[in-house]
């Protein structure tokens, strides 16, 4: 009983449980026994292994939670949308375009993962909601300000969709897709530039054609190159928790060629105001693999 979410931080929970146990013992012939708290926890999770990981819900969605929550806290610091990746598809460019908008505000950078919080896909999730919200400012205008975060590893994470839907079920989700072979090769080159031993040792062909008998380091690199490109699998996982109208799929090549057009679509999808004129703010130049736009000084 007391493990249910509606008993969270309820000081009457222990009192109720103890008195219920005393009542049963007094009016029955049952000889109740208990264990030390740590052993009880192990026993409980042996019986209910699916509950080993917490699933944070928005405390402001339940009046009982709001009543016992500190008045110094607010749910307005939770993001209204997520950019979920995958890696090497143009998420950093999209991030830079988004923060040009006067009403769109990103999280503060994480000291461990640069600008990415990586809350929903890693053990940071166990740090709790308060830890997560500390990365976001209190919006000056709750109606018009749009908080967001970009964590490119969310896309192919098995845990992220369920966790995100539990905490921010109304959030909008943005993903960028390019040719999966291009994405895989870009990741391989990224690893080479960061002196990854496996990427320096093996050619791209060897990486993508490695079989079951390949070395552990080669198979690990192959997974990082190929698994995020299983687009149908990962999008299906997100659609299991978010309705289609909350998901926007961006063509990464079109973002590279016509960023202003794509950003107009993003603004409409988010419903953000005022409308920001990206056509005036961006000047396109010769395309390269990494830098393909210039921001006009007047836009800064």
C-alpha positions, 0 to 999 in steps of 0.5 A: 500500500505505502509504495503507491505514488499517492503516499509519496512524502505523506507523513501519515503513511508510516502511521497508517501502516503500523496501526493497520499491522497492530489491528490485524495482529490484535484481532487475528491469530496471525503472528506477524514478522518483519525484517530490517528495512534494507532486507524488506526493500530487497524482498519487495523488489524481488516480488515486484522487479518491474518497480526497481526503477522509479517513474517520476510523474508531474507533481502538479498534476495531482492536487494531493501532491501540490498540497504537500509540495513546497511553495518554493517549487514550481512545475513551470520549470519543466520543458514544453518540448524535447529535441531527441536526436539522433546524433549526427543528424543536425541536432546542434544546428537546430539547437542554435536556430531554436535559441535565436527565437526570443521566446524559446529558452534552453536548459543551462549546460551540464558540466558533464555532457556540455549542453545536454542534460541527458536526464531521461536516458541515463542514471541522472534520472534517479537524481529526481525531478528537483535535480532536473528542474534546476537546469531550467530557469523560471520563465518570465511568462509561463504562457509565451516562454517555451523551455526545451532541452536537446539530448540526442541520445534520447532517440534510441533510448529504450527508457526515455519515451516512457520516462518522458511521457510520465513526467511531461506527457503534453510535451512535443517531440522533435526528431531529425532524420537523414539517410541512416548510412550517412548518419552511421558514417558521420558517427564513425568519423566523429569517433575517429576525430576523437581518437577512438581506438576502434575507429582508428584501427578499423575501416568503416567497411569493417565496422558495418560488416563485422559479424558475431565473432568480431572483437568486443570493441569492434562490435561496440563501435558497430552498435553506436554506428548502426543502432541509432539508424533503426528509425522505424523501431525507435519512432515506434517506441516514442509513438507508443507513449506520445500521440502522432500530433505531438511528434515532428520529424524533420528532414535533416537534408532540408534543414541543411538546405533551407533552414528558414523554411524548416524553422517556420514549420517548427514554429507552427508545430510548437505554437510559439509566438511571436513569429520569428523571421529566420529568412532575415536572420540567416544568410546561407553560404557554401555548404560544408559538412559542419558549417553551412550558415551564417547568423547575421550580426543583427540577429544576435 
